[in-house]
């Protein structure tokens, strides 16, 4: 509370100074000067007695809003919002907007502050109305469009988000292709969960039209093809990811393997794995190849293959798999030692994240297309290196 008082005292002091300036022409009238000073100190007294609502009422009445005192109102409201007392900030800014003496620029600034109050308090429908109004203001339209995007993302209003992103790009020149593709992918996922396949397919195609490098759209196209048992189309969609962003290939190796098995072309899949392993590396294709070798040849050959790959690219997951092979046929002399190593690698892998946001550093075990921490799109990717791919 002490910190709060020290922050508010300059606002109160400014209020008193402005009010005194406004009444200077009537200084000879002692009663009016006394009444004014009484109100000023009454407001301070409410602050000192931890009664901010009553203090707000006093200062709102005390300040005759004009071009000199608008900033005082705004400072007081912003102060309350920063401290999390949004209801009080709303009262201040609503009172300010109600004044007819504001010019266009002052009103726009007051509307912006009130919109941020509503957004902070979760009143997104009210915030939306005010941000839409601000899109007509040259000074604030870019910021307003960005805040509208945030509102529509929270409300899952993806069609509105698409239109807003296009409007933002038009006035700011920003590249929003990836954003729009994600919005269409959100629509596609909603339609797929509702069983509206045709609608989902249309949304995926719109996503790829908006951004032909959208990995998410290709993954969705592949899943929709699998829903219809169209394995060839699924393979086509999944393999497109190599051209879009090869770091995501590990996400589609499992469904690709199933597709190739179902159409009887495992050898073609094996060649594909060898190709991406040589070109891009990665633990996932290496382990899948090792398993195929184990099924087709012997455990020793699979183990030799893993050892060679681990020399090139050390990996905890690769070591863990190698220990599995060793434990399956080792003698009793070294079994306990290998088991201890196996338990250690298991614990290492259990607590390690699989994905990382390249914007804010957020890590997790689930692939998010929008980072839960910084809210950026398309910044989370599989972790590479000894503890990842």
N, C-alpha and C positions, 0 to 999 in steps of 0.2 A: 504493500500500500504506500510506503514511503516513496518508492521509486515513481509510483503513479502520480503522487502529489507533486513531486518535483517536475514531472513532465507536463502536468496540467497548469502549474502556476504561471509559466510564460503565456499560455493561451489566455488565462484569466486576466493577467496583467495587460495583455494587448487589448482584451475586451474593454477593460476599464479605461485605457488610454484613448481608444477610439470613441468610446461613449463620452468621455470628457471633452474631446475635440469637437464632437457634434453639439455639445451643449455650451461651448465657449461663448457663443453669441448671446446667451442668456445668463452670463455669469453673474450679472448684478442681482439676479433673483436668487437670494440665499436659500429659500425653501426648496426650489427645484434642484439646486446643486447638492443639497443635503440628502434629498431623496435618492438622487442618482448614486451618490457614494454609499448610501445605505444598501442599495441593491447589490452593488459591486462586492461589498464586504460580506453580504449575506451569502452570495455565491461561494466565496472563499470559505466561509464558515461551514457550508454544506460539504465542501470537499474535505475539509479537515475532520469532519465528523463522519466520513465515509458514507455520504449520501449523494452519490454522483447523479442520480436521476433528478433530484431536486436542484442540484447545481446546474445541470443542463437546462432545466426550465428557466432558471434565473438568467443564465448567459444568453440563451436564445432570445429572451425578451429584451435583454440589455443591449444587444447588438442591433443597431439599425442597419440592415444589410444594404451596402452599396459597393462600389468598386474597391473601396479601401478595406472592407471587412469580410468580403467573401472568403479570402484565404484563411481568415481566422476560423470561420465555420468549417472549412475543409480540413484544416489542420486538426481541429478538435475531433471531427468524425473519423479521420484516418487514424488518429491516436487510439480511439476506442476499438476500431477494427483490428489494428495490429495487436492489441491486447486480448483479442478474442471476444470482446463485448460488442458483438455485431448488432444486437437490438438497439443499443444506444447510438451506434454509428448510423443506423437506418433512420432513427428519429432526427438526428442532426441534418442529414442530407435530404430527407423528405421535407423538412422545414425550409431548407435552403431553396429547393426546387419550387416550392409553393410561392416564393416571392416573385412579384411581377416586375421588380426593378432590375432583374438580371439581363445582361445582354446575351447574344447568341453564344459567344465563346464561354462565358461564365456558366450558362445553363448546360452546355455540353460537358464541361468539366464536372459539374455537380451530378449530372446524369451518369457519367462514367463512375464516379465514386459510389453512387447508390447501386449501380449494376454490380460493382465488385462486392458491395455489402451483401446483396442478394445471393451472388454466386458463392460467397464464403459461407453463408448460412444454409445453403442447399436449396434455396428457393429458385430453382433453375428456370421455371417458366417465367417468373418476373424478370430475372436477369436476361433471358432471351429477348423479351420485348424491348428492354432498354438498349441492349447491344445492337439490335436491329435498327433502332432509332439512330444510334451512333454511326452506323455505316453510311449515313448521309452527311456526316461531318468529315471534312477533308483532314482535319487534324487527328482524328481518332479512328478513321474507318479501317485501317489495316489492323490495328490492335483489336477493334471490335470484331472483325471477321475471325481473328485467331481465337478470341474468347468464345465466339459462337461455335467454333469447331470443338472446343473443349466441352461446351454444354451439350452439343449433339452427340459427342462420343460417350459422355456419361449417361445420356438418356437413350443411347442406342438408336438414335434417329439418323440412320445411315444415308438415306436419300437426301435429307437436308444437309448432311455433312458433305456429300458429293457436290451439291450445288454451291455450298459455301466455299469449299476448297477451290472450285473453278472461279468463283468471283474474286477470291483472294489472289489467285494467280494472275487474273486479268489486271488488277490494279497495282500489284506489287512486283510482278514478274517472277515470283517464286516458282520453283519446280515442285509441283504437288502430285506428279504422276504416281509415285509410290503410295502416297496417302490415299488417293482415289482408288487405287487397286485394292488396298486393304479394306476400304469401305465396301467395295463390291464383294470382296471375299467374305466379309461379315454377313452381308445379305445372302450370299450363297450358302453359308453354313446354317443360317437360320432356316432357309428354305429346305435344305437337306434334312435337317432335324424334324421338320414338319411334313416330310414326305413329298414335297413339291419339287420333284426332280427337274422338270423342264425349266422352272424358274431358277433353280440353282445353277443349271448349265448356262443359262443366259447371263446370269450374274458373273460367272467365271469367265465367260468370253468377254464381257465388258471390262473385267479386271485386266485380262491379257491385252485388250485393246488400249486401255489406259497406260499400262506398263508391261511391255513384252518381256521384262526381266523379273516379273513377279514369281518368285519361287512358290509362294503360298498358293497362288492361282494354279500352278502346275500340279502341286500336291493335291489340291481339291479336285482338279480335273481327273487325276488318276484315281482318287477315291470314288468319285462318281462313276467312272468307268467300271471299277471293280464291283460297285453296287449292282451293275447290270451284267456282270460276268464278261465284260469286254476286255479281255486280257491284253490284246494287242494295242488297243487304244490307251490302256493304263500304262503299258511299257513306254509308249511314245511320249506320254505326258511326263512320266517320272524321269526318263532319260534326258528330256529337255532341260532339266535342272542343271546338268553339267554346263550348259552354255550360259545359264542365268547366274548361278553362284555355286561353284563346285563344293564349297564348304558344307553345303546342306546335303550332299549325296548320301552321307551316312544315314540320313533320316528315311531314305526310300530303298535301301538295299534289301531289307527284309521283305517288303511287298513285291519288289522286283524279282527276288528269288522265287517266291511263290508263283508269280505269273509265268516265269520261264519254265518252271517245273510243270505247271498245268498244261502248257502248250508243247511240252516235250522237247524243249531246247535248252537243256541245262548246260551243254557245252558252250553255247553262245553266251550264256550268263557268266560262265567261268572265264571266258575270254574278256568279257566286259570288266569283271573284277580285276583281272590281271592288268588290264589297261589303266583303270583308274588308280590302282595301287602304285604302278610305275610312274604315272604322271602326277598324281596328287598326294599319294601316301594315305595314311589313315589306318587306325586300328580296326575299324569295323570290317572293311573289305578283306583285310588280312585274316581276321578270325573266321570269317565266313569261308574263305578259301581253305584255311586250315581244317575246318570241319568237313569240307568236301573231300579233301585229301584223306582225312581219317576214314571217311565212309568208303572211298574208292580204293585206297591202298592200305597203309598201316599207320599205327599211332607213331611209330618211329619216324616215318617220312613226314607226318604232320608236325611232329616236334622239331625235326631238323629245319623245316620250312619256317616255323615260328622263330627259332633261334637266329636264323639268318636275317629275318626281318627285324628282330629286336636289336641286332647289331647295327642296323641302318637307322632305325627309329625306336629308341627305348620307350617302353610303355608299361605302366602298371597293369593295365588290363591284359596286355600280351603276356606278362609274367604270370599273372593269375591263371590264365588259360594253360600256359605251359606247365604250371604246377598241377593242374587238374590231370593233364596227360601223364605226368610223372607219378602221381599218386595212384593212378589206375593199375600200374603194373610194377611198382617198386618193391624191393625186398624189405624185410622188417628192420634192417640195420639203419637205413636212412629214412624210414617212413615218418618217424616222429619229428625229425628235423624238417622234412618237407611239409608236414602238417602244420607245424608252427609258422613256417613262411606263408603257407596258404591262408591261415587265420589272419596274419598280419596284412596281407594284400586285400583280403576281404574287408577288413576294418577300414583300410585306406580308401577303398572304393565306396564303401557304404556312406562315408561322411563327405565325399567329394562332390561338388556340383558338376553338372554335365554341360551347362550352358552359361554364357556370360554376356552381359550387355556391354557393348563397346563404347557406349556413350557415358554411362554413369558407374559401371563396374558391378551392377547387380548380378548375382549368381543364383542358380537354382537347378533343379533336376527335371524341370518341365520346360518345353519350348513354348515361349510366349511370343506372339507376333507384336504385341505392344508391351513395352517394359513396364511392369507393375510399379517400379520405383520412379523413373524419370518420365514415363508416359510417351517416350519416343517409339516410333514404329520401325520395325525391321532392323533393330540394333542388337538383338539377342541371337547369338550363333553358337554352334557347338564349340567347346573349348578344345584347342589344339595342343599338342605337345605330350610330354611324358605322362601327364595325368589325364589326358583327354584323347582326342583323335590323333 
